[in-house]
Amino acid sequence: MPATVVLDSPAQREKAKAWCGKAPDGTIVTLKKPGRTIPQNDRMWALLTDVSAQAVHNGKRYTTDQWKALFCHACGHEIQFIQGLNDEPFPAGFRTSKMTKEQMSDLLEFIFAYGAEHGIKWSNDYE
């Protein structure tokens, strides 16, 4: 049966050690950094909404999803574009839900920097 433990205390680390000690041969253990948070995700979409409403790139306006793909690509994340049924290419395959907290933080900083360079007025006060 799959099991998950968050290593946020000595007790949780001991639990993980005990599970590993009792696991049968061939068990696969995967460690991964914490994923992005819901507040980070909410902030990203608020920022993307502001950028989408105000920014023009290469003479075009883009949707929030298209801006997300542009920013993710600019931050070094691999984005695949496929031809849509209406012959318009669209981003597919990459999901920010798979990002770590650190990766999402870097993406948010990049969006803020882009906004500062391009005169974006944020609809929320961000500290």
C-alpha positions in Angstrom: 0.0 0.0 0.0 1.4 3.4 -0.9 2.4 5.7 2.0 3.5 9.3 2.3 5.2 11.0 5.1 6.3 14.7 5.3 9.7 15.1 6.9 8.9 18.0 9.1 9.9 16.8 12.5 12.2 14.2 14.1 9.2 12.0 14.8 8.2 12.0 11.1 11.8 11.1 10.1 11.8 8.2 12.6 8.5 7.0 11.1 10.0 7.1 7.6 13.1 5.1 8.8 10.8 2.5 10.4 8.8 2.1 7.3 11.9 1.7 5.2 13.2 -0.8 7.6 10.0 -2.9 7.3 9.6 -2.5 3.6 9.9 -5.7 1.5 12.8 -6.0 -1.0 12.0 -4.3 -4.2 10.1 -1.4 -2.6 10.7 1.9 -4.3 11.2 5.0 -2.2 11.0 8.4 -3.7 12.1 11.6 -2.0 11.0 14.9 -3.5 11.0 18.5 -2.5 7.8 20.1 -1.2 5.4 21.1 -4.0 4.2 24.6 -4.7 1.6 25.9 -2.3 -2.0 26.9 -3.0 -1.3 30.5 -2.1 1.6 30.5 -4.6 -0.7 29.1 -7.2 -3.4 31.7 -6.4 -0.8 34.5 -6.7 0.5 33.2 -10.0 -3.0 33.3 -11.5 -3.6 36.8 -10.2 -0.3 38.0 -11.7 -1.0 36.3 -15.0 -4.5 37.9 -15.1 -2.9 41.3 -14.7 -0.3 40.7 -17.3 -2.8 39.2 -19.7 -5.0 42.3 -19.4 -2.2 44.8 -19.8 0.7 43.4 -21.7 1.3 43.1 -25.5 4.1 40.7 -26.7 5.3 40.8 -30.3 2.2 42.9 -31.1 -0.2 40.4 -29.7 -2.3 39.9 -26.6 -2.2 36.5 -24.9 -4.4 34.5 -22.6 -3.3 33.7 -19.0 -2.5 30.1 -20.1 -0.3 31.4 -22.9 1.5 33.9 -20.6 2.0 31.0 -18.1 3.7 29.0 -20.8 5.8 32.0 -21.9 7.0 32.7 -18.4 7.7 29.0 -17.6 9.7 28.7 -20.8 11.6 31.9 -20.0 12.5 30.4 -16.6 14.0 27.3 -18.3 11.1 24.9 -18.0 10.6 22.7 -21.1 7.3 23.6 -22.8 5.9 21.6 -25.7 3.7 23.4 -28.2 1.3 21.4 -30.4 -0.8 22.4 -33.3 -4.4 22.9 -32.2 -7.5 21.8 -34.1 -7.9 25.4 -35.2 -4.3 25.5 -36.5 -3.2 27.7 -33.5 -0.3 26.2 -31.5 -0.9 25.8 -27.8 1.2 24.7 -24.8 0.8 21.2 -23.6 2.4 18.8 -21.2 4.0 21.1 -18.6 2.1 21.7 -15.4 3.1 24.2 -12.7 1.4 21.9 -10.2 4.5 19.7 -10.5 6.8 22.6 -9.5 8.5 22.8 -6.1 8.0 25.7 -3.8 11.4 27.0 -4.9 10.6 26.7 -8.6 7.3 28.5 -8.1 8.9 31.2 -6.1 11.4 31.8 -9.0 8.6 31.9 -11.5 6.7 34.5 -9.4 9.8 36.6 -9.1 10.3 36.5 -12.8 6.7 37.6 -13.4 7.1 40.5 -11.0 10.3 41.5 -12.8 8.6 41.4 -16.1 5.8 43.5 -14.8 8.2 46.1 -13.4 10.0 46.3 -16.8 6.7 46.6 -18.7 4.7 48.9 -16.5 2.2 46.3 -15.3 -0.1 47.7 -12.5 -0.8 44.9 -10.1 -4.4 44.6 -8.9 -3.3 43.4 -5.5 -0.8 44.9 -3.1 2.2 42.5 -2.9 4.8 43.0 -0.3 
